[in-house]
C-alpha cells in the first residue's frame, strides 16, 4: 500500500486512496474553491499521526472515551480516533480516533457535511468489522458563528439548528432519530486542524472551545484536552489566536515539541522532507478555572 503524500500534492485528486499505518481510506475531496473544508490539508495529516501515538494520554475513566472534532472536513482525523484501538485487536483493514476505541462526533458547517464529510464517513465505516472494542462516529453540523446558548444537542443532524429547521441540503442524509442518545458533552478530547485561516474565525472558534469545555466540566468535573493543529502561514494570525486563548478565554497553551512530531511521522512511515511540513504546529490547550 502506497504511503500518503503531503496534501498539497494531491489537491487535484477527487478520490484519494489514503494509506494510514496499516489501513486504507477512500476519501472524496473537492478543491473547487467553494469552501476550504472540502479538501485534505496538511495539518490534518500531521495531527492524525500524533493521535496515533499519543491518544491514550487524553482519555478519562469513561469507556469508551469521547471526542469531538471541529471542522472535520473530509473526515481523516475522525477515522483515526475510530480505528486505532480497533487495529490492536483486529485486522489491518481497520480504519484509522474511532477504531482507536473512541466515540467521535465529527462536525462541520452544512456545506462541508453534505459535500464530503457525510459520504466519506459512511463509505469508510463499511470497512470496519463488528467489534465490541471499536468506537462509533456521529456526524452533525456545528457552525461556530451560532452562539452556544442557541445550541441543541438533541437535534440528530445539527447542533446549531432547531429540530424543525428546514435544511434542503440534508434531505438525502439519514436522520438517526431512532437513537435515544446522541453524542454530546462531556467530551474527553476536542480536536481541530487547519481551521483558522482568517482573523474573523478566532473568536468563534475560541468561544466554541470554551463552551464545550465548560459544559463538559459541568457534567464530569474535568476539562477536556484540546489539540489545535495549524500551519504557520500567517505568524501574526497564529500569535493573535494564542494570545486571545490565554488572555481572554483563560486557556493554557503549550506547543508540542517539533522533535516529538517528527518521531510520530517517522513511526507512521511518513519519511517526508522537512520542508514539506515545516510550518505545522500542534498546540495543547486546556481551560483553567472559569473567571
Secondary structure, DSSP 8 states (H G I E B T S, - for coil): ------GGGSTT-SEEEEEETTEEEEEE---SSS-GGGS--HHHHHHHHHHHHHGGGG--S-SS-EEEEES-TTSHHHHHHHHHHHHHHS-TTS---BTTT-EEEEEE-HHHIIIIIHHHHHHHHTT----TT---EEEEE--TTS-GGG--TT-SSBTTS-TT---GGGTTS---TT-S----S--SEEEEES---STHHHHHHHHHHHHHHHHHHHHHS---EEEEEEE-SSHHHHHHHHHHHHHTS-EEEEE--HHHHHHHHHHTT----GGGSTTEEEEEEEE-S--
